[in-house]
Amino acid sequence: MALFGMGKKKVSTGIKKVRPTVIRTQKVASELARFAKSYDIKPEKLDFNILSVQSYTRYKSAEKEGEWEEVANEALHTLDESQLLNPEFEIKQTYEIEIFGKDPQNEDMCSGLFTAVGANATKCKVYLSISENSHVEYFPRFEFEFADIIRKKKIRAGILIDIFDDMVEEFIFKMSAKLKVDGTLHFDKKQTHLIAQGYEPTATTHDALVMHYEKKHKQDEKEKIDYSSRGFIQSVKAGELLIEYIKAKPGKAGRNCRGEYLKPEEPRTSHEPTFNVDSTIKVVNTEDSIQYIAKENGYIAFEDKTYTIKQEVDVSEVSFKTTGSIRSGKDSDVSMSVKESDAIKDAVGTGMVVEVSEIDIDGNVGSNAKVIAKKANVGGQTHKTAYIEADELSINVHKGSAKGEHVHITRLEHGNVEGEDVAISQALGGTIKAREINIEICTSHVKAIASKRIEIKKMQGSENSFIIDPLLQDDVTEEVEDNNAKIEKLEKELKSLEDEVQHYMKLVKEGRSAFLDIKKRLAHYKAKGVKLPASFVKKYKQYQDIQEHLKALKKEKKQKEEMLQLLNGKLTTIQDDILEARVINRDRWVGYNEIKFKLIDPPMELVYKPAEGSQDKVFGLVEIDEDEYAILPVKE
C-alpha cells in the first residue's frame, strides 16, 4: 500500500506568516508544494479548506474529442458500470481551495487522530489507516470534521471524491456513534478502513507452457545442491499432471479511484504446443488450459517430438560423468538394466544412488554407492562400503551391506546381510541376520544370527558363531518392549489397587456392626411410620457407598489381573518359539565353533561348543527343569 500523507501532531514552532490564498486546481498536492516553495517552508506547514468541487465528464474517441460537461457531485453516484468501463468515457475534478499556514496555537479537535491514506497498486482500492495510540474526545461537529479530513487527504492523494466512496458515510456514522456512547476513542492498535473502491481490472493471461514434471525435480534453493543428481530420468506416477498449456485469455478493463481507465494488455500467444503424446498420456482440454496427465507409472521420455511414458531403461553404467544418480523410486514401475560387466570397472559408480522398482546390474557396485529397489540382481561384486536393499535380492559376490526380504548371495566375503530368508552359497566371513538362514558352504569367521533356523550344508572352517535370538526382528523387539512396559505399569497399578482394596475392606469390616444396628433401627422407624433421623440415613448411605466402591475396586483389580495374565502369556508364547528354533549342521563339526541361544524371560544367554568331529546334526533349546534350559542335540 502506498502512503500519500500522514496527519502529524502540531508543535509550537515559529512559522512565516502565510497569506491565505484561493486557487483552482486539479492537482492539490502539486499546488501545495509550489506554494510552500514560494514561502520557503515545508508543505507540512500548510493546510487548506475545500471551497468547492467541480466534476466534469466527456466521451472521447479517436475520431472526435468531446466537450467536457460539468456534472453535479450528487449525480456522480448514479454513474453505472457500463459508463465507467467504457474506454471512451473520461472524468476529472477541479478543486477551489483556500491555502493557509497552520497555526500551532490553534489545534483542532481531531489533532489526536493520526491518519494516512493509502491505496493498492492499481489505485482501485483506497484505505484510511488510523495509527496506534490515536485518540479523540467527543465534540458535536466530529462527523463533519472527520469527513472533511478524509476528503482533504483523498484530494491531496489525487483520489476523486464523492464517487466510489459510498462506504464512507456508514464508517463515519459507526465511529461517531461509538464516540457518543464512550465519550472518547482510543486506538490500541492500528486500524485500516476501506474509503473508496473503483473497478479492479482482471489481469490478462498470456499463454504459457508449464513443464510440471521438471519443476517437481528442481532443487529447493535452500537445500544443499546434489551435483550427482541430474535428472537422467524423470519418474512420474499415474494421474500426475506432467505438462500444462495455459491458454491466453484477455483481461477485463477497470477504472481506479483517480478516474483513470485501466486498459488490459492484449494477450500474447507464443508457447502453443508443438509436440505430440502417445497413448500413455491423457490429454484433457479445459476452458483455461490443456493438461497432459500420466496414465501409468514410469518415467517420461521425449522421442521424435513425442512424449511417452516408459518403464524400461538400459544404460552402460551409472556414474557421475554419464547419468548421475537415478531416483525414480521403488514404486515407480521403472525397470533398469546396467550393462557394464568389465570386472575392473564399476557398473554403479562411486557415491551413486539408484532407486527404481527393478534393477539388473551386470557388473560391480562401487564404493559408497546405494541401490534400492523391489527386486535387484548384482552380477558382479559389491564394494565393502556399498549398500543394496531390495525385497527380492540376488548378489554374486558381496562385501558390503545388504538388506531384503528374500536374499540370495553366491559368495559372502565379510559383508553384512539382513533379511527374512537368507541363502548363502559360500560364506567366507561376514555377518548374517535373518529369520531363517541357509548356508551351503560355511568356511570361517561367520556370524549367523537367526530367530528361527540356521542350517549349514557343509562345514569347512571354524571360528563361527551361530546364534538364535528371538528379539532379532524389530517388530518382535518392539512388541516385547511394549509388552514389558505394559506389564510394569499394570504391576504398579495392581499394587496400588491392592492397598486401596485392603483399606476399604478394613472400613467395611469395622463398620459392619454399626451398619447392621442402623439398618435395624431404620426398619423399625419405617414400620412405625416415624420420620427417619437424618443422621442415621446419612451414615447408612455412607456405608453403602463404601461397599459399592469396594466392589468397583475388586472388579477393576480382577480386570487388570486378567490383562496381566494375557500379557505374560504373550511373553511365554514368544519364549516358546525359541524352543522350536534349530541350528543344523548337515556336515561334521570342524575346529572351534559355538552355538548360542538367547532367552527373554529370564534374560540369559546359553552357549554350546560342539566338539570337533561331532556327528550331532540338530541342536535346540530344551527346558530340563522349571526355568532351567540347556542346548542339546534334538530331533529336527
VENKA-V937318 format. One record per residue. SS is DSSP state (helix for helix, strand for strand, loop for the rest). NEAR is the number of other C-alpha atoms within 10 Angstrom. Layout:
# VENKA-V937318
ss,near
SS,NEAR
SS,NEAR
This chain:
# VENKA-V937318
ss,near
loop,12
strand,13
strand,14
strand,15
strand,16
strand,16
loop,18
loop,13
loop,12
loop,17
loop,10
loop,9
loop,8
loop,8
loop,12
loop,10
loop,11
loop,16
loop,10
loop,11
strand,12
strand,15
strand,12
strand,15
strand,15
loop,16
loop,15
helix,22
helix,18
helix,14
helix,17
helix,21
helix,15
helix,13
helix,19
helix,20
helix,12
helix,9
loop,13
loop,10
loop,16
loop,12
helix,18
helix,16
helix,17
strand,17
strand,16
strand,18
strand,14
strand,15
strand,12
strand,11
strand,17
strand,14
strand,20
strand,17
strand,17
strand,16
strand,17
strand,15
loop,11
loop,6
loop,6
loop,8
strand,11
loop,14
loop,11
loop,15
strand,12
strand,14
strand,14
loop,12
helix,16
helix,9
helix,11
helix,17
helix,13
helix,9
loop,11
loop,9
helix,12
helix,9
helix,12
helix,21
loop,19
loop,14
loop,18
loop,15
strand,18
strand,19
strand,20
strand,16
strand,22
strand,16
strand,18
strand,18
strand,19
strand,16
strand,22
strand,20
strand,20
loop,17
loop,18
loop,15
loop,10
loop,9
loop,13
loop,11
loop,15
loop,19
loop,15
loop,19
loop,21
loop,18
strand,23
strand,23
strand,26
strand,24
strand,22
loop,12
loop,10
loop,18
loop,23
loop,23
strand,20
strand,27
strand,22
strand,20
strand,19
strand,21
loop,20
loop,15
loop,14
loop,19
strand,17
strand,18
strand,15
loop,17
loop,15
loop,9
loop,10
helix,19
helix,16
helix,10
helix,15
helix,16
helix,14
helix,14
helix,16
helix,19
helix,18
helix,18
helix,21
helix,25
helix,19
helix,19
loop,21
loop,19
loop,24
loop,22
loop,20
loop,17
loop,20
loop,24
loop,17
loop,13
helix,13
helix,16
helix,12
helix,10
helix,14
helix,17
helix,12
helix,11
helix,14
helix,21
helix,12
helix,14
helix,18
helix,16
helix,10
helix,11
loop,13
strand,13
strand,19
strand,14
loop,14
loop,11
loop,10
loop,12
strand,14
strand,14
strand,14
strand,17
strand,23
strand,25
strand,20
loop,22
strand,21
loop,17
loop,19
strand,14
loop,16
loop,18
strand,19
loop,18
loop,19
strand,18
strand,16
strand,15
strand,14
helix,14
helix,18
helix,13
helix,10
loop,12
loop,13
loop,11
loop,12
loop,9
loop,7
loop,6
loop,7
loop,8
loop,11
loop,10
loop,9
loop,17
loop,17
loop,17
loop,16
loop,15
loop,18
strand,18
strand,26
strand,26
loop,20
loop,15
loop,14
loop,16
strand,18
strand,22
strand,20
strand,21
strand,19
strand,21
loop,20
loop,20
strand,17
loop,15
loop,17
strand,16
loop,20
strand,24
strand,23
loop,23
loop,25
loop,22
loop,22
loop,19
strand,21
strand,19
loop,17
loop,16
loop,14
loop,13
loop,16
loop,15
loop,14
loop,11
loop,15
loop,13
loop,12
loop,7
loop,11
strand,13
strand,16
loop,11
loop,11
loop,17
strand,23
strand,17
strand,16
strand,11
strand,12
loop,10
loop,8
loop,13
strand,16
strand,17
strand,19
strand,22
strand,20
strand,24
loop,18
loop,19
loop,20
strand,29
strand,23
strand,20
strand,13
strand,12
strand,10
loop,7
loop,10
strand,12
strand,20
strand,18
strand,24
strand,18
loop,18
strand,14
strand,14
strand,12
strand,14
loop,17
loop,24
strand,25
loop,21
loop,17
loop,9
loop,14
loop,18
loop,24
loop,27
strand,22
strand,20
loop,24
loop,19
loop,18
loop,16
loop,22
loop,22
loop,24
strand,22
strand,20
strand,17
strand,20
loop,17
loop,19
loop,17
loop,12
loop,12
loop,8
loop,14
strand,24
strand,27
strand,31
loop,23
loop,19
loop,19
loop,23
strand,21
strand,23
strand,23
loop,26
loop,22
strand,24
strand,26
strand,17
strand,26
loop,24
loop,26
strand,29
strand,32
loop,24
loop,19
loop,18
loop,23
strand,23
strand,23
strand,24
strand,26
strand,21
strand,21
strand,26
strand,22
strand,24
strand,20
strand,20
strand,25
strand,29
loop,20
loop,19
loop,17
loop,25
strand,24
strand,25
strand,23
strand,26
strand,17
strand,18
strand,24
strand,23
strand,24
strand,20
strand,20
strand,30
loop,23
loop,25
strand,21
strand,26
strand,23
strand,25
strand,18
strand,19
strand,25
strand,20
strand,23
strand,18
strand,20
strand,27
loop,21
loop,20
strand,24
strand,20
strand,27
strand,22
strand,25
strand,18
strand,18
strand,25
strand,21
strand,23
strand,17
strand,18
strand,27
loop,19
loop,23
strand,21
strand,19
strand,26
strand,24
strand,29
strand,22
strand,23
strand,24
strand,20
strand,22
strand,17
strand,18
strand,24
loop,19
loop,20
loop,18
strand,24
strand,20
strand,24
strand,25
strand,30
strand,25
strand,21
strand,22
strand,25
strand,20
strand,19
strand,16
strand,17
strand,20
loop,16
loop,19
loop,18
loop,15
strand,21
strand,20
strand,23
strand,26
strand,31
strand,22
loop,23
loop,19
loop,17
loop,17
helix,9
helix,10
helix,14
helix,13
helix,12
helix,15
helix,18
helix,13
helix,13
helix,17
helix,15
helix,12
helix,15
helix,19
helix,13
helix,12
helix,18
helix,15
helix,12
helix,13
helix,18
helix,12
helix,12
helix,17
helix,14
helix,11
helix,15
helix,19
helix,12
helix,12
helix,17
helix,16
helix,12
helix,15
helix,17
helix,9
helix,11
helix,14
helix,13
helix,11
helix,13
helix,19
helix,12
helix,11
helix,16
helix,15
helix,11
helix,15
helix,19
helix,12
helix,13
helix,13
helix,11
helix,9
helix,9
loop,9
loop,10
loop,9
loop,14
loop,11
helix,9
helix,9
helix,15
helix,13
helix,11
helix,16
helix,18
helix,13
helix,13
helix,17
helix,14
helix,12
helix,16
helix,16
helix,12
helix,14
helix,20
helix,15
helix,13
helix,17
helix,16
helix,12
helix,14
helix,20
helix,13
helix,12
helix,18
helix,15
helix,12
helix,15
helix,20
helix,12
helix,13
helix,19
helix,14
helix,12
helix,15
helix,17
helix,13
helix,11
helix,18
helix,17
helix,14
helix,13
helix,22
helix,17
helix,13
loop,23
strand,25
strand,25
strand,21
strand,20
loop,15
loop,17
loop,17
loop,22
loop,18
loop,15
loop,15
strand,20
strand,16
strand,19
strand,20
strand,27
strand,20
strand,21
loop,16
loop,11
loop,10
loop,7
strand,9
strand,13
strand,15
strand,15
strand,15
loop,13
loop,21
loop,15
loop,13
loop,11
loop,11
loop,13
loop,17
loop,19
strand,17
strand,21
strand,23
strand,24
strand,16
strand,12
strand,10
strand,8
loop,6
loop,8
strand,9
strand,15
strand,15
strand,19
strand,15
strand,17
loop,15
loop,9
loop,12
